[in-house]
């Protein structure tokens, strides 16, 4: 399909390339105005550990924030170079979690690996939307930060919605340990 006119995809209409760029400029905040991911000034493992230190972030979200730090510190001049650095960062995170499982609080490295894979697929998709590398890099950072913020707030959103299904006096069977379930039970107790 050409970029002239509107393309049809599974998700609906996509405006022409020039219209997309105008829409992004009109509706997006610049990367400089957004808050950086938590403590991503060192290597990827240190960034991951610092993100997990407060106990409020899930391991996949901390992994995505660590990979955002890789992008911020990257010296790559091409999309392929950046993707190679991100793959190395993912590999380092998974190896770090395998060697130090205590940092995950009893969970497996599967969540970290899955979060990294999800983010790498997102990055690959973003590469296809832009011709200019610096514009693509900025958009990856913007979207990645928005995704991390959305994922961080998801636990409270789910708890707020799910707590309405728990009535006073109900018995709840809980299997395993989940921060989402804990937040849901606390929200239900607060609402009565």
C-alpha beads as a LAMMPS data file, in Angstrom:
LAMMPS data file: protein, C-alpha beads

192 atoms
191 bonds

1 atom types
1 bond types

-500.0 500.0 xlo xhi
-500.0 500.0 ylo yhi
-500.0 500.0 zlo zhi

Masses

1 110.0

Atoms # bond

1 1 1 0.000 0.000 0.000
2 1 1 1.226 3.472 -0.719
3 1 1 1.488 6.277 1.769
4 1 1 -0.786 8.423 -0.371
5 1 1 -4.225 8.619 1.147
6 1 1 -5.441 6.402 3.928
7 1 1 -4.334 2.818 4.490
8 1 1 -6.624 0.193 5.983
9 1 1 -5.280 -2.160 8.640
10 1 1 -6.714 -4.370 11.369
11 1 1 -6.784 -1.344 13.642
12 1 1 -8.592 0.944 11.224
13 1 1 -7.442 3.957 9.256
14 1 1 -3.907 5.274 9.311
15 1 1 -3.411 8.824 8.070
16 1 1 -0.754 9.769 5.534
17 1 1 2.827 9.982 6.771
18 1 1 2.835 13.790 6.919
19 1 1 -0.450 13.818 8.828
20 1 1 0.928 11.330 11.370
21 1 1 3.919 13.545 12.050
22 1 1 1.688 16.612 12.454
23 1 1 -0.612 14.652 14.782
24 1 1 2.350 13.529 16.935
25 1 1 3.715 17.064 17.178
26 1 1 0.294 18.410 18.086
27 1 1 -0.701 15.771 20.644
28 1 1 2.528 14.555 22.214
29 1 1 4.721 15.875 24.955
30 1 1 8.381 16.200 24.110
31 1 1 10.713 13.613 25.567
32 1 1 12.576 16.295 27.505
33 1 1 9.377 17.301 29.353
34 1 1 8.588 13.780 30.558
35 1 1 10.059 12.335 33.735
36 1 1 12.906 9.909 33.083
37 1 1 12.625 6.307 34.193
38 1 1 13.672 5.730 37.778
39 1 1 17.421 5.700 38.409
40 1 1 18.643 4.755 34.943
41 1 1 22.073 6.296 35.156
42 1 1 24.236 3.176 35.567
43 1 1 24.386 -0.132 33.781
44 1 1 21.226 -2.059 32.991
45 1 1 21.478 -4.337 36.044
46 1 1 21.878 -1.450 38.497
47 1 1 18.956 0.388 36.911
48 1 1 16.827 -2.749 37.228
49 1 1 17.760 -3.218 40.905
50 1 1 17.051 0.445 41.733
51 1 1 13.665 0.268 40.024
52 1 1 12.739 -2.778 42.101
53 1 1 14.136 -1.363 45.368
54 1 1 10.981 0.498 46.447
55 1 1 8.861 -2.662 46.101
56 1 1 6.080 -0.983 44.126
57 1 1 7.159 -1.939 40.605
58 1 1 6.614 -5.286 38.990
59 1 1 9.750 -6.918 37.583
60 1 1 8.639 -6.595 33.921
61 1 1 8.050 -2.854 34.374
62 1 1 11.462 -2.458 36.027
63 1 1 13.000 -4.355 33.090
64 1 1 11.338 -2.005 30.600
65 1 1 12.605 1.006 32.553
66 1 1 16.106 -0.498 32.512
67 1 1 15.880 -0.931 28.731
68 1 1 14.733 2.676 28.406
69 1 1 17.956 3.565 30.216
70 1 1 19.871 1.582 27.593
71 1 1 18.255 3.710 24.886
72 1 1 19.033 6.947 26.739
73 1 1 22.701 5.997 27.139
74 1 1 23.045 4.490 23.670
75 1 1 25.665 5.767 21.289
76 1 1 24.098 3.929 18.351
77 1 1 23.622 5.882 15.157
78 1 1 21.341 3.382 13.447
79 1 1 18.194 1.478 14.313
80 1 1 20.041 -1.814 13.895
81 1 1 22.762 -0.690 16.315
82 1 1 20.167 0.338 18.884
83 1 1 18.337 -2.947 18.525
84 1 1 21.610 -4.837 19.077
85 1 1 22.229 -2.838 22.279
86 1 1 18.699 -3.562 23.498
87 1 1 19.126 -7.301 22.821
88 1 1 22.377 -7.237 24.811
89 1 1 20.565 -5.391 27.630
90 1 1 17.783 -7.992 27.646
91 1 1 20.308 -10.809 27.739
92 1 1 22.182 -9.139 30.619
93 1 1 18.943 -8.664 32.599
94 1 1 17.826 -12.270 32.188
95 1 1 21.292 -13.575 33.160
96 1 1 21.350 -11.208 36.140
97 1 1 17.971 -12.531 37.327
98 1 1 19.080 -16.145 36.848
99 1 1 22.234 -15.521 38.899
100 1 1 20.477 -13.465 41.599
101 1 1 16.916 -14.786 41.933
102 1 1 16.544 -13.062 45.318
103 1 1 16.215 -9.697 43.537
104 1 1 12.866 -10.902 42.142
105 1 1 11.369 -11.638 45.551
106 1 1 10.676 -15.303 44.934
107 1 1 9.439 -14.924 41.373
108 1 1 11.070 -16.445 38.287
109 1 1 12.889 -14.528 35.577
110 1 1 10.057 -15.368 33.166
111 1 1 8.320 -12.034 33.831
112 1 1 11.531 -10.122 33.144
113 1 1 12.136 -12.064 29.950
114 1 1 8.530 -11.539 28.798
115 1 1 8.589 -7.828 29.612
116 1 1 11.819 -7.402 27.657
117 1 1 10.426 -9.319 24.668
118 1 1 7.263 -7.215 24.690
119 1 1 9.314 -4.025 24.738
120 1 1 11.647 -5.244 21.956
121 1 1 8.641 -6.018 19.750
122 1 1 7.297 -2.557 20.471
123 1 1 10.651 -1.043 19.490
124 1 1 10.757 -3.049 16.264
125 1 1 7.279 -1.824 15.357
126 1 1 8.277 1.773 16.073
127 1 1 11.311 1.411 13.790
128 1 1 8.965 0.743 10.890
129 1 1 7.040 3.996 11.421
130 1 1 9.926 6.442 11.131
131 1 1 12.578 7.196 8.573
132 1 1 14.655 9.473 10.823
133 1 1 16.624 7.677 13.560
134 1 1 16.611 10.495 16.134
135 1 1 12.865 10.997 15.753
136 1 1 12.352 7.242 16.119
137 1 1 14.543 7.143 19.247
138 1 1 12.595 9.992 20.840
139 1 1 9.285 8.306 20.052
140 1 1 10.484 4.998 21.526
141 1 1 11.430 6.810 24.737
142 1 1 8.101 8.650 24.874
143 1 1 6.044 5.520 24.275
144 1 1 8.173 3.435 26.616
145 1 1 7.740 5.911 29.455
146 1 1 4.002 6.069 28.825
147 1 1 3.814 2.265 28.811
148 1 1 5.794 1.988 32.064
149 1 1 3.570 4.609 33.735
150 1 1 0.419 2.863 32.515
151 1 1 1.672 -0.527 33.737
152 1 1 2.594 0.943 37.123
153 1 1 -0.919 2.351 37.578
154 1 1 -2.638 -0.803 36.276
155 1 1 -2.541 -2.597 39.640
156 1 1 -4.558 0.139 41.365
157 1 1 -6.951 0.431 38.415
158 1 1 -7.646 -3.310 38.430
159 1 1 -8.043 -3.318 42.213
160 1 1 -10.539 -0.472 42.047
161 1 1 -12.671 -2.231 39.456
162 1 1 -12.383 -5.730 40.921
163 1 1 -13.144 -4.716 44.518
164 1 1 -16.757 -3.971 43.583
165 1 1 -17.261 -7.714 42.946
166 1 1 -16.350 -8.586 46.550
167 1 1 -19.277 -8.184 48.904
168 1 1 -19.054 -7.843 52.670
169 1 1 -18.981 -11.266 54.306
170 1 1 -17.751 -13.053 51.172
171 1 1 -15.178 -15.807 51.395
172 1 1 -12.314 -15.430 48.974
173 1 1 -9.985 -18.269 48.044
174 1 1 -6.553 -16.965 47.105
175 1 1 -3.994 -19.256 45.527
176 1 1 -0.439 -17.931 45.551
177 1 1 0.752 -14.398 46.124
178 1 1 -0.255 -11.582 43.829
179 1 1 0.156 -7.870 44.433
180 1 1 -2.917 -7.257 42.286
181 1 1 -5.025 -9.572 44.451
182 1 1 -3.628 -7.999 47.624
183 1 1 -4.487 -4.521 46.332
184 1 1 -7.984 -5.728 45.385
185 1 1 -8.615 -7.152 48.861
186 1 1 -7.365 -3.959 50.510
187 1 1 -9.592 -1.830 48.267
188 1 1 -12.593 -4.030 49.027
189 1 1 -11.913 -3.778 52.783
190 1 1 -11.682 0.025 52.561
191 1 1 -14.938 0.333 50.624
192 1 1 -16.748 -1.902 53.101

Bonds

1 1 1 2
2 1 2 3
3 1 3 4
4 1 4 5
5 1 5 6
6 1 6 7
7 1 7 8
8 1 8 9
9 1 9 10
10 1 10 11
11 1 11 12
12 1 12 13
13 1 13 14
14 1 14 15
15 1 15 16
16 1 16 17
17 1 17 18
18 1 18 19
19 1 19 20
20 1 20 21
21 1 21 22
22 1 22 23
23 1 23 24
24 1 24 25
25 1 25 26
26 1 26 27
27 1 27 28
28 1 28 29
29 1 29 30
30 1 30 31
31 1 31 32
32 1 32 33
33 1 33 34
34 1 34 35
35 1 35 36
36 1 36 37
37 1 37 38
38 1 38 39
39 1 39 40
40 1 40 41
41 1 41 42
42 1 42 43
43 1 43 44
44 1 44 45
45 1 45 46
46 1 46 47
47 1 47 48
48 1 48 49
49 1 49 50
50 1 50 51
51 1 51 52
52 1 52 53
53 1 53 54
54 1 54 55
55 1 55 56
56 1 56 57
57 1 57 58
58 1 58 59
59 1 59 60
60 1 60 61
61 1 61 62
62 1 62 63
63 1 63 64
64 1 64 65
65 1 65 66
66 1 66 67
67 1 67 68
68 1 68 69
69 1 69 70
70 1 70 71
71 1 71 72
72 1 72 73
73 1 73 74
74 1 74 75
75 1 75 76
76 1 76 77
77 1 77 78
78 1 78 79
79 1 79 80
80 1 80 81
81 1 81 82
82 1 82 83
83 1 83 84
84 1 84 85
85 1 85 86
86 1 86 87
87 1 87 88
88 1 88 89
89 1 89 90
90 1 90 91
91 1 91 92
92 1 92 93
93 1 93 94
94 1 94 95
95 1 95 96
96 1 96 97
97 1 97 98
98 1 98 99
99 1 99 100
100 1 100 101
101 1 101 102
102 1 102 103
103 1 103 104
104 1 104 105
105 1 105 106
106 1 106 107
107 1 107 108
108 1 108 109
109 1 109 110
110 1 110 111
111 1 111 112
112 1 112 113
113 1 113 114
114 1 114 115
115 1 115 116
116 1 116 117
117 1 117 118
118 1 118 119
119 1 119 120
120 1 120 121
121 1 121 122
122 1 122 123
123 1 123 124
124 1 124 125
125 1 125 126
126 1 126 127
127 1 127 128
128 1 128 129
129 1 129 130
130 1 130 131
131 1 131 132
132 1 132 133
133 1 133 134
134 1 134 135
135 1 135 136
136 1 136 137
137 1 137 138
138 1 138 139
139 1 139 140
140 1 140 141
141 1 141 142
142 1 142 143
143 1 143 144
144 1 144 145
145 1 145 146
146 1 146 147
147 1 147 148
148 1 148 149
149 1 149 150
150 1 150 151
151 1 151 152
152 1 152 153
153 1 153 154
154 1 154 155
155 1 155 156
156 1 156 157
157 1 157 158
158 1 158 159
159 1 159 160
160 1 160 161
161 1 161 162
162 1 162 163
163 1 163 164
164 1 164 165
165 1 165 166
166 1 166 167
167 1 167 168
168 1 168 169
169 1 169 170
170 1 170 171
171 1 171 172
172 1 172 173
173 1 173 174
174 1 174 175
175 1 175 176
176 1 176 177
177 1 177 178
178 1 178 179
179 1 179 180
180 1 180 181
181 1 181 182
182 1 182 183
183 1 183 184
184 1 184 185
185 1 185 186
186 1 186 187
187 1 187 188
188 1 188 189
189 1 189 190
190 1 190 191
191 1 191 192
